[in-house]
Amino acid sequence: MQYELKPILILSYFFPPCNLTAAQRIKGWANYLHKSGYYPTIITRNWDAVVSSPEDVLQSTGTEIVHHKFDTYEVYYVPYKASLRDRLYKRLQQRPVLRKATKMLTFFALITENFSSRMIAHRNLYTFARHHLRTHPEYKQLIVSGNPFDLFRFGYLLHKKTGIQWFADYRDDWNTSSLVKNQSWLERFLHFWSSRSEKKWVGTTRAIFSVSEVYASKISEFVGIEGFTILNGFELDEKRTSGSSSHKSTERATESETETERERETEGQKLDHKARRNEFVITYNGSLYPSQPIEPFLKVIQRLEQDPSVGVPIRLQFPGLGFDPDQVKRVKEYTKGFSTHVNITSRIPREEVIEMQQHADVLLMIAHEGIKGIPSSKLYEYIGLEKPVVLFPNDGDIIARTLTETGLGHICDTEVVLETTLRKLIRKKQLGEPLATANRIAIQTFSRETQTAQLATLLHAFQRAL
């Protein structure tokens, strides 16, 4: 089958079995590009080690190149040999006197990567990709997905060596980021050099892709290259497994569903409702950043917990938050009074996270305060499950717009509106009323399959221009 398809090379640091969210974007493309006439070859690092903490990413993994070939795509897993900084990091972190050593190594690596690949721990991704292109001249297009953004150096070099048409895919923005504040002279110095490198490297691309219109626009303006939006999207199989009874849908069940499946789903909803009828469950999945104001939300929960008229206890679930101890501390600081109703987990299998979200009454989105254009991968996972979503604060951009289009959003501008909204939702649950009305036609447009088809349309257009 692959011989009937156009080959395309994708260079990505993250790819399953890596259990980080970053791996899902490229996996979606691998799953669906064949439907648009492409056979992707992914080159990534070895991910034999399970990632439970940030330090786990720094471990050396693999001793040889592993090749997995499927009907619709193939993957090369290249061994990862940790750098000196990576090898010393965990040990030195336990010895404050020596922490400066890791900082100096980091500084040295960030400076030298602008001029050489020798200090980049994963530089063998480039070495293997260059060899692969030399022995497989049939490739005409290359996508490099960042971060880490030093991968764009590899795209730049591969283009110089082979002339291949390449595209820079930004899961986040780099030197245009509103989340990074370059305050010290050292930070400003590093920003100066990395800005020069971004413009130089990405300036050789045919186009850039990113996860929101805001990102695509500002990156495009910064590097002087045409930009396009390809959303992260969600997997349809996750949507189909949803057993939620907290919404109704504007689309009737398809004829392909059997009566047995409907009966099984209904029975599952009954059991789920019975198990949760005496509490109101709110789930926030994954990472939390300093720019996301979780504290006002937790203050509102405290007030509701202390109000007997609410009628049910509120349970908060934070699957995966334990990955970042600093953010765990933030949440625990504001939930001391009702810690028995707060569940924080470390990174757990994706299937368990999906189940926790399915069994929640509502899902929570905390927007970045005063910053637009950051949708977060969890947004699409949420809407793929067709769950009611509470957004606070209102980003006034892609999150609010997406939740409005899909009919799943409860958008809150202030603490007062948030408290009123939660009271209404709790009351609706007690009355057995749906908490949202899902627009499945709109939701379908956010699937990874649909987004990959949009990517392929762009790739076809650029290839015709070669």
C-alpha positions in Angstrom: 0.0 0.0 0.0 2.8 2.4 0.8 4.1 2.3 -2.7 0.9 4.0 -4.0 1.4 6.9 -1.6 3.7 9.9 -1.7 6.5 9.6 0.9 7.0 12.4 3.4 9.5 12.6 6.2 8.6 13.9 9.7 11.2 14.7 12.3 9.8 14.9 15.8 11.4 14.5 19.2 8.1 13.1 20.6 6.2 10.1 19.4 4.5 7.1 21.1 5.3 5.1 23.1 6.3 8.5 24.7 3.3 9.2 27.1 3.7 13.0 26.9 0.9 15.0 25.3 3.4 16.3 22.7 3.5 12.9 21.1 -0.1 12.9 20.1 0.0 15.6 17.4 2.4 13.7 15.2 0.8 10.4 16.0 -2.5 11.8 14.6 -0.8 12.8 11.4 0.8 9.3 11.1 -2.7 7.7 11.6 -4.4 9.7 8.9 -2.1 11.1 6.2 -2.5 8.0 4.2 -6.1 8.9 3.6 -4.9 12.0 1.7 -2.2 10.1 -0.4 0.8 10.4 1.9 3.0 7.7 3.5 4.8 9.3 6.4 8.2 8.2 7.8 8.7 9.5 11.3 12.2 9.8 12.8 12.1 10.2 16.6 14.2 9.4 19.6 13.9 6.1 21.6 11.2 6.2 24.2 11.8 2.9 26.1 11.6 4.6 29.5 8.2 5.6 30.9 8.0 9.3 31.7 6.7 9.9 35.2 8.7 13.0 36.0 10.6 15.7 34.0 13.9 14.0 34.9 12.8 10.8 33.1 13.1 12.6 29.8 16.8 13.0 30.4 17.6 9.3 30.7 19.6 7.6 28.0 17.4 5.1 26.2 18.0 2.6 23.4 21.3 1.2 22.0 20.3 0.7 18.4 18.0 2.0 15.7 14.6 0.4 15.9 12.4 0.3 12.8 8.6 -0.3 12.9 6.9 -0.5 9.5 3.1 -0.4 9.1 0.8 -0.3 6.1 0.2 3.4 6.4 3.4 4.8 8.1 6.8 3.8 9.5 8.9 4.9 12.4 12.6 5.0 13.1 13.5 5.2 16.8 17.0 6.5 17.2 18.9 5.9 20.5 19.1 8.8 22.9 22.4 9.3 24.7 22.0 11.8 27.6 24.4 14.8 27.6 26.8 15.5 30.4 24.3 18.1 31.8 21.5 15.6 31.6 23.5 12.9 33.3 24.5 15.2 36.1 21.2 17.0 36.5 19.3 14.8 38.9 22.3 14.2 41.1 23.3 17.8 41.2 19.8 19.0 42.0 20.1 17.3 45.3 23.3 19.3 46.1 22.5 23.0 46.0 26.2 24.0 45.9 26.6 22.2 42.6 23.4 23.4 40.9 25.3 26.2 39.2 27.3 23.6 37.3 24.1 22.4 35.5 23.1 26.0 34.8 26.5 26.8 33.3 26.2 23.7 31.1 22.7 24.7 30.0 23.9 28.2 29.2 26.8 26.8 27.2 24.6 24.4 25.3 22.0 27.1 24.5 24.7 29.4 23.1 26.7 26.8 21.1 23.6 25.3 19.4 23.3 28.5 17.5 26.6 27.7 15.7 27.0 23.9 16.0 25.1 20.7 16.6 27.8 19.1 18.8 26.2 20.2 22.1 22.7 19.0 21.1 22.1 15.7 22.9 19.7 14.4 20.2 21.9 15.5 17.2 21.8 11.8 16.0 18.3 12.5 14.8 19.8 14.8 12.2 22.6 12.4 11.4 20.1 9.6 10.7 17.7 11.8 8.8 20.5 13.1 6.5 21.6 9.5 5.8 18.0 8.4 5.2 17.5 11.2 2.7 20.7 10.4 0.9 19.6 6.8 0.5 16.0 7.6 -0.3 15.9 10.5 -2.8 12.2 10.0 -3.4 11.4 12.3 -0.4 10.3 15.7 -1.6 8.9 17.2 1.6 10.0 17.3 5.3 8.1 18.4 8.4 10.1 19.3 11.5 8.0 19.6 14.7 9.2 21.7 17.6 9.8 21.8 20.4 12.7 21.3 21.2 13.3 24.1 18.7 16.8 23.1 18.0 15.2 20.6 15.7 14.6 23.5 13.3 18.4 23.7 13.0 18.2 20.2 11.6 15.5 21.2 9.1 17.7 24.1 8.0 20.7 21.9 7.6 18.8 19.1 5.7 17.4 21.7 3.4 20.9 23.1 2.7 22.3 19.6 2.1 19.5 18.1 0.0 17.3 21.0 -1.1 14.3 19.3 0.3 11.2 21.4 0.8 10.6 21.7 4.5 8.0 23.0 7.0 8.4 24.1 10.6 5.6 22.9 12.9 5.2 24.9 16.1 3.3 23.1 18.9 4.3 26.2 20.9 5.8 29.5 19.9 9.5 30.1 20.6 11.0 33.6 20.8 7.5 35.2 20.3 6.2 33.5 23.5 4.2 35.6 25.8 4.7 33.1 28.6 8.5 33.7 28.8 9.7 36.9 30.5 13.3 37.6 29.6 14.2 39.8 32.6 17.8 39.1 33.5 20.7 40.2 31.3 21.5 36.5 30.7 18.0 35.7 29.6 18.1 38.7 27.2 21.4 37.6 25.9 20.1 34.1 25.2 16.9 35.5 23.6 19.0 37.7 21.3 20.9 34.7 19.9 17.9 32.3 19.7 15.9 35.0 17.9 18.6 35.3 15.3 18.7 31.5 14.9 14.9 31.2 14.6 14.8 33.7 11.8 17.8 32.1 10.1 16.7 28.5 10.4 12.9 28.9 9.8 13.6 31.5 7.1 14.4 28.6 4.8 11.0 26.8 5.2 8.2 26.9 2.7 5.7 27.6 5.4 5.1 27.3 9.1 2.3 25.5 10.9 1.0 26.2 14.4 -1.8 25.3 16.7 -3.8 28.6 16.7 -4.4 31.5 14.4 -2.7 33.9 16.9 0.4 31.7 17.1 0.5 31.2 13.3 0.1 34.9 12.7 2.7 36.2 15.1 5.3 33.6 14.3 4.7 34.2 10.6 5.3 38.0 11.1 8.4 37.3 13.2 10.2 35.0 10.7 8.8 36.4 7.5 7.3 33.1 6.3 3.7 32.3 5.5 1.9 30.7 8.4 -1.1 28.3 8.6 -3.2 26.9 11.5 -3.4 23.1 12.0 -5.2 22.4 15.3 -4.2 19.6 17.6 -7.6 17.9 17.4 -8.9 14.8 19.1 -9.1 11.1 18.3 -12.6 9.9 17.2 -12.2 6.6 19.1 -12.0 8.5 22.4 -15.2 10.3 21.5 -17.0 7.1 20.8 -16.1 5.6 24.1 -17.7 8.5 26.0 -20.3 7.2 28.6 -21.3 10.7 29.9 -24.9 11.4 30.8 -24.1 15.1 31.5 -25.0 16.4 28.1 -27.5 15.9 25.2 -26.6 16.0 21.5 -28.0 17.8 18.6 -27.2 14.8 16.4 -29.1 11.5 16.6 -27.3 8.2 17.0 -26.2 6.7 13.6 -27.9 3.7 12.2 -24.7 1.7 12.6 -25.1 1.6 16.3 -26.8 -1.6 17.4 -29.5 -1.9 20.0 -27.1 -3.9 22.2 -24.6 -1.1 22.1 -27.3 1.5 23.1 -28.5 -0.7 25.9 -24.9 -1.2 27.2 -24.3 2.6 27.1 -27.5 3.3 28.9 -26.8 0.8 31.6 -23.3 2.3 32.0 -24.8 5.7 32.4 -27.1 4.5 35.1 -24.3 2.9 37.0 -22.1 6.0 36.6 -24.9 8.3 37.8 -25.6 6.1 40.8 -21.9 6.1 41.8 -21.6 9.9 41.6 -25.0 11.2 42.5 -23.9 12.3 46.0 -21.0 14.5 44.8 -20.2 16.9 42.0 -17.0 16.0 40.2 -14.8 18.6 38.4 -11.7 17.4 36.5 -8.7 19.4 35.2 -6.3 17.3 33.1 -2.6 17.7 32.9 -0.2 20.6 33.3 -0.8 23.9 35.0 1.4 27.0 34.3 2.1 30.1 36.5 0.1 32.3 34.0 -3.1 30.2 34.6 -4.9 31.7 37.6 -6.2 28.6 39.4 -6.4 30.4 42.8 -9.6 32.3 42.1 -11.3 29.1 40.9 -10.2 27.3 44.1 -11.5 30.2 46.2 -14.9 29.9 44.6 -14.9 26.1 45.3 -14.1 26.9 49.0 -17.1 29.1 49.2 -19.4 26.5 47.7 -18.0 23.8 50.0 -18.8 26.0 53.0 -22.4 26.7 51.8 -24.9 24.0 53.1 -27.4 25.1 50.4 -25.2 23.6 47.7 -26.3 20.2 48.9 -23.5 18.0 47.6 -19.7 17.8 48.2 -17.5 18.9 45.4 -14.6 16.7 44.3 -11.7 18.1 42.3 -9.5 15.8 40.2 -6.1 16.8 38.8 -4.8 13.7 36.8 -1.2 14.3 35.8 -0.6 17.5 37.9 1.8 15.6 40.1 4.3 15.8 37.2 5.1 19.4 38.4 5.7 19.7 42.2 5.5 23.5 42.1 2.0 23.4 40.7 0.9 20.7 43.1 2.0 23.1 45.9 -0.1 25.9 44.4 -3.2 23.7 44.4 -2.6 22.2 47.9 -2.1 25.7 49.3 -5.7 26.7 48.4 -7.4 23.3 49.2 -6.2 22.7 52.7 -9.7 23.1 54.1 -11.2 20.4 51.9 -8.2 18.2 51.0 -10.2 15.0 51.3 -12.1 16.1 48.2 -9.0 16.8 46.1 -7.4 14.0 44.0 -4.0 14.8 42.5 -2.2 12.1 40.6 1.2 11.8 39.0 1.3 10.9 35.3 -1.0 7.9 34.7 -1.9 5.9 31.6 -3.9 7.8 29.1 -6.8 5.3 29.3 -7.2 6.0 33.0 -7.2 9.8 32.4 -9.9 9.4 29.7 -12.0 7.4 32.1 -11.6 10.0 34.9 -12.7 12.7 32.5 -15.7 10.6 31.3 -16.9 10.1 34.8 -16.6 13.8 35.8 -19.7 16.1 35.8 -17.7 18.9 34.2 -14.2 19.5 32.9 -12.2 22.6 33.7 -10.2 24.9 31.4 -8.1 27.6 33.1 -7.1 30.1 30.4 -3.8 32.0 30.5 -4.5 35.3 32.1 -4.3 38.2 29.6 -2.8 35.9 26.8 -4.6 34.8 23.7 -3.9 32.0 21.2 -3.1 29.2 23.6 -5.7 26.4 23.2 -3.9 23.6 25.0 -4.3 20.0 23.8 -6.7 19.2 26.6 -9.3 21.5 25.0 -9.7 19.1 22.1 -9.6 16.0 24.3 -12.4 17.6 26.3 -14.7 18.3 23.3 -13.9 14.9 21.8 -15.4 13.4 24.9 -18.4 15.7 24.5 -18.2 16.8 28.1 -19.5 20.1 29.6 -16.5 22.4 30.0 -16.2 25.4 32.4 -13.8 28.0 31.2 -12.3 30.5 33.6 -11.1 33.2 32.9 -12.5 33.9 29.5 -9.6 34.0 27.0 -11.8 35.9 24.5 -10.2 33.8 21.8 -9.7 30.3 20.5 -10.9 28.5 23.7 -14.1 30.4 24.2 -14.8 30.3 20.4 -14.3 26.6 20.2 -16.4 25.8 23.3 -19.2 28.1 22.0 -19.2 26.4 18.5 -19.4 22.9 20.0 -22.1 23.8 22.5 -20.1 22.5 25.4 -18.8 25.6 27.1 -19.8 27.5 30.2 -17.7 30.6 29.9 -17.0 32.7 33.0 -15.5 36.2 32.9 -15.5 36.8 36.7 -15.5 34.9 40.0 -19.1 36.0 40.5 -20.1 34.5 37.1 -18.1 31.4 37.9 -19.8 30.8 41.2 -23.2 31.4 39.7 -22.5 29.0 36.9 -21.3 26.2 39.2 -24.3 26.6 41.3 -26.6 26.2 38.3 -24.7 23.2 37.0 -24.9 21.5 40.4 -28.6 22.2 40.6 -29.1 20.8 37.1 -27.3 17.6 38.0 -29.6 17.2 41.1 -32.6 17.6 38.8 -31.3 15.2 36.3 -31.0 17.8 33.5 -28.3 17.8 30.9 -25.4 20.2 31.6 -24.6 21.0 28.0 -25.9 20.4 24.4 -23.2 19.0 22.2 -23.1 20.1 18.6 -21.6 16.9 17.0 -21.4 18.4 13.5 -19.2 21.2 14.9 -17.2 18.8 17.1 -16.3 16.7 14.0 -14.4 19.5 12.5 -11.9 19.4 15.4 -11.0 15.7 15.0 -7.4 14.8 14.2 -8.6 13.1 11.0 -10.2 16.4 9.8 -7.2 18.5 10.8 -4.8 16.1 9.1 -6.8 16.3 5.9 -6.3 20.1 6.1 -2.6 19.6 6.5 -2.5 17.3 3.5 -4.3 19.8 1.4 -1.5 22.4 2.1 1.2 19.8 1.5 -0.3 18.9 -1.9 -0.5 22.5 -2.9 3.1 23.2 -2.0 4.3 20.0 -3.7 2.6 21.0 -6.9 4.5 24.3 -6.8 7.9 22.5 -6.7 
